Amino acid sequence: MTTEPGNPPTVLFVAGAGRSGTSTVAGALSRLGFAVPQPEVPPDESNPRGFYEPQWVVDFHERVLEDIGIRVNDARPEAVDRAAVASARSDLFDELTEWLAPYAADRIVVKDPRSFWLHELWRRAIVKTGMEAVFLTMLRHPAEVAKSRDTHYLACRDAELRRARETTNVASWCHGILVTERATRDDRRTFVPYADLMSDWRAALRRVDEQLGLGVMTDVEETHHANDDFIDTALYRSKVTWDDLSVPAEVTALADEVWETVNLLVSDPGDAAAMARMDELHARYDRLYALARDLMLDQTFVDRAAHRRTQAAARERFRARIERLEERLAQARARAGRLEERVALLQKQNDGLARELDRIRGSLPYRIARRARRALPR
């Protein structure tokens, strides 16, 4: 979307945990005039209406996060410091600035759940290209997010792993919201509850329009709009409570407080009291994570020892396989050597036969017999 007078070139970031409505809001914004840089990640059975994620952005984030050892839903507090180091890299800054350059006169929406890890890198690149950055964070209750992720990504796993992943999913939801909220405090931002978007997209996006100053909701009040067909309330199918999950009470209590506090920012994204409370909850999360890591120290040692044994066994199997292959190679080389000797012997015999044939052809009886055959009547 090329900007009109009064609408500055803008990158609108859609943040929020996966399965929290980020694809829905990005798709709605694209129907309100914001462009999704092409090509996009194609839809699949988990998201049949599309992800609205630029493929280049997803590939870029995946490559960078893999390089620094961060998962998309990383619950570790130290992941923030790892991401900060990557955000300061000049090569990544140059690469991102080069990608943004063709959109310097446009209004685009960038949606990828990994983007908040590299928030500062994006901000610097956007300033370099002369654009503005605004942030929209989707909010969905962590129990619904965890169960929705479980439904789509862990359907075939055993109960123990599902239980562990549900706890990690809730923890990563807390961490992602806490990190995103803190990172965007100096930016124009808005927070959108998923339930609001699904129940009345006009009201939800009107608030977004006012808080971000986008000017995209002027002609959608009464007439039928493409978003009326796009936003399907039937997709709001994972309505669950903590009773549907096996998550420790300490984690659910923290998640509930984060949920309640971040929702205070929906009406006022600059609520100072709410931000102070988010800082307290962030510190509490870090302490809880450190406690869990300390309690798991013995298990960590056991897991590492098991991993070393597994790796040693794998190396032993690899060595044994190499030995078998080397033995087969030696046998093949021996057969090849015998074949080469046989070929050489046959070649020698062939050379001898050729010489004998030449000798016979040059003999007197052979010449007489040849003349006699020529003299016979035809």
N, C-alpha and C positions, 0 to 999 in steps of 0.2 A: 504494500500500500504506500504509494508516494504521498507525502504529506501535503495538506492543503494549507493556505495561509493561516497563521495562528496556531497550527498544530506542529510542534517541533518534532524532528526525527527522534523516535523513541524505541528503546528496547524494553518491552514489558516481560519481566521474568515471572513465570508461574512456578512457585515453590510449594512444598508440602510433601508429606509422605506418599509413597506409592499406594494406590487404592483409596485415595482420599478425594477424588474428583478432579484431579489436576488435568486429566485429558478432557473431561467434560467442559471445564471452564476455558481451557485453551481453544477447544473447538468452537465454543460460543463466541469468544473474542475474535476468532477468525471470521465468523459470520457477521461481526460488527465492524469489520474493516481492517483488522490487524492481519498482516501477512505471516504465514509460517514459511520460513526459508526452506527451499526445496533442495534435494528430495527429502521426503518424510520417512520415518520408520513406518513400515506397512502395518495395518491392523492384523490381529490374530484372534484366536478363539477366546482369549482372556480379555480382549478389548476390541470387540468387533466393529465399533464405530470409529476406531482410529486412536492413535496416541498423540498426534499433533506435535511430534518431536522432530526437529531437524536432524537428519541422519548424521551430518557432519558434527554437530554438537555432541550427540551421543557417542560417536566414535572418539572424538577428542577427549571427552570426560573419561570414558572407559580406559583409554590409553594412559592418561595422566594418573588416574587413581590406581590403576594396576601397577604403574611404575613406583608409586610411593606407598603401596600396600594398604589402601583404604577400600573398604567395601561401600557399596552405595548406601546401605543402611547400617553404617558402622556405629556401634554403641560406645566405643572407647573414647574417653575424654582426650587421650593423647592424639587421636586422629586429627583434632583441630590444629595442633602444632605442625603435624606432618603436612596438612593442606596449606598452611600458611607459608611453609618453605617453598612448596610448588608454586604458589601464587606470586612469589617474588622472582621467579625465573624469567629472565629476559627473552629466552627463546620461545617460551609459551606465550608471553605477551606479544611478541612480534607475529607469531602464528595466528593468534586470535584477532589481532588488529587487522591483519591481512584479510581474514575471512569476513570481518565486519564491514570492511571498506565499501563493498558494492551496495550495502544497505544504508549508507550514511545519510540518504535523503528519505528514508522510509520509516514506517512504523511497523515493527515486527514483534511477534510473540515468541519467546524462547522458553520452552518447557522441557525440563529434564530433571528428574529427582536428584541427580548428582550435582547440579549446578551450585547449590549453596556451599559446597566444600570449597569452591574456587571463586567465591563472591568477590573478593578484593581484586583478583585478576580480571574478572569481567568488568568491574567498576572502572579500573584504570584504562582498559582497552576502549570502553565506551566513551570515556572522556576524551581519549586521544582522537576518536573519530568524530567528535563534535555532536554526539547524540546524548539523549537523556536516558537514565535508567530508572524504572519504577518497578515495584515488587508487589506481587499478589501471592499471599500464602493461603492455601486451602487448609481448612480445619475440619477434621472428622474425628469422632471419638476414638481413642486408641483401641478400645475393645473391638470396634467395627473394623478398624484398619488391620489389626492383628488377625482377626478371624477371616477377613477377606483375603489377606495374603495367604493364610493357611489353606483356604479353600482352593485357591488357584495354584499355589506353588508347592504344597506339602500333602496333597491328597493321597498319595501312594506311600507315605512314610509311616513308620511305626509310631506307637503312642508316646514312647519316651522322647523320641526326637521331636515330635509335634509339640509336646509339652515344653521342651527346652526352647524350641523356636518361637512359641507363643510368648514366652517370657522375654526372649531377646527382641522380638518384634515390638513389644510394648516399650522396652528400654530404648530401643533405637528410635521409636516415635518420640519419646520424651527428649532424647538427645537432639534429634533433628529439629524439633520445634524450638528448643532452648537456643541452639546454635543459630538458627535462622533468625529468630527474633532479635537476638543480640547483634547479629551482623548487619541487620537492615535498619537500625535505629536512626542512622543519619540519612536515610533515603526516604523518598516518597513511597509510602507503602499502604497496603490494605490487607485485611484478613477476612476471609469469606468462609463461613460455616457451610459445609456440604449440604446439610439439611435445608438451609436457606436457598441455596442455588437450585436444589431439586424441587422445592415447593413453590417458589416464585422467582424465576430467574430475572425477571425485570426489576423487582425490588432489590435483589441481591446485587445485580450489576449496576443499578442506578447509584447505590452507595459506593461501589468501586469507582464509577465514573466521577462522582463528586470528590472523593478523597484523592484520586490520582489526577484529576483535571484532564480527562481524556476527551470529552466531548463526543462520545459515540452513542449516547442513549437519547438523542433528541427526536428521532423519528420512529420509535418502537413502542410507543405507549399504547395505542389502540389497535393498530392494524396487525394482521397476521404477519409473523416474522419467521424466518428460516429456523431460528432457535426454538420455536414452538414445536417443530417437527424433530429437531435434533435432540433436545433434552428430554429423555424418556424417563419418567419417574419410576417405571418398572425396573430400571437398572439399579435403583436403590434397594437392593435385595439382601444386604447383609446387616440386618438390624439386630444386634446382639448386645448382651450385657456381660459383666464379669463372670456371671454364673455359667456362661457358655465356654469359658476358658479355664485353664489350669495355670494361673499366674499367681505368684506369692503376694500376700497381702501388702508387704512393704512396697512392692513395685506398683501395685494397683493404686495404693493410697497416694503415692507420688504422682502417678499419671493423672489421677483425678484432680489433684491440685494444679498441675500444669494446665490441664484442660480448662478448668474454671478460670484460671488467671489469664491465659492467652485469649479467652473469649471476651475479657474486659477490653481488649484492644480492638474489637470489631467496630465498636461505635467511635472509639477514639484511639487511633494507632499511636498517639503520643502520650498516653496515660502514664504519668510519671510514677504513680503508686504501683500500677500494674507492672511496669518495667523493673522497679525495685524488687517487687515480689518475685519476678522471674529470675532475677539475679540470685536471690536467696534459694530458690528451687534449683537453680543451676549448680550452686555450691553443694546443696544437699544431694543432688544426683551424683556429682563427682565423688562425694564421700561414700555413698551407697555402692557405687561401682568399685571403689578402692577396697571397701570392706568385702564385697563379693570376691574380688580377686585374691585378697589375703586369705579368706576362708577356703578358697580353692587351691591354695599353694601346694598341699600334698598331692591333690589330684593332678595339678599341673605337672609336678615331677613324675608322677606315674604315667601320665599321658605322653610326656616327652620320652621317658624310657621306653614305653611301648612303641612310640614312633621310631625311635632309634633301632629297636629290634626289628620292626617292620622294614625299615630302610636297609638294615644289614641283611635281612632275609632276601629282600629284593635284589640287593647287590650280589648276593651269593647265587641266586637264580640266574642273574644276568651273566656272572662269570662262568657258571656251568654251561649256559647256552653258548657263550663265546667259545668255550673249550670244545663243545660239540661241533660248532660251526667250523672252528679251526681244524678239527680232526677230519671233518667232511671235505674241507678245502684241500687238506694234505692228500687225502685219498683221490680227490679229483685231479690234483696236480700229478699224482703218480700215474693215474690212468692216462692223463694227457701225455706224460713222458713216454709211456709204453706205446701209445698210438703214434707219437712222433717217431719213435724207433722203427715201428712197423712201416710207416710211410716212407722213411728213409731207405729201409730194406727193399720195399717194393719199387721205389724210384731207382735204386741201384740195379735191381733185376731188370727193370724196364730199359734202363740205359744199356745193359748187356745185350738184351734181345735186339735192341735197335742196332747195335754195332754188328751183331751176328747177321742181321738182315742185310745191312749194307755190304758185309763181306760176301754173302751169298749172291747178291745182285751183281757184284763185280767179278764173280768167278767165270771161267771159260764155258763150262757146261750150261750155266744159266743163260749166257749170251747166245749160245748155239740154239738152245731150246726156244728162246724168244724169237730168233730169226725164223725158225722152222714154223712157229705158229703164225707168223706174218705171211709166210709163203703159201700157206694152205688156202685153197679156193674158198670164197665166201658164198 
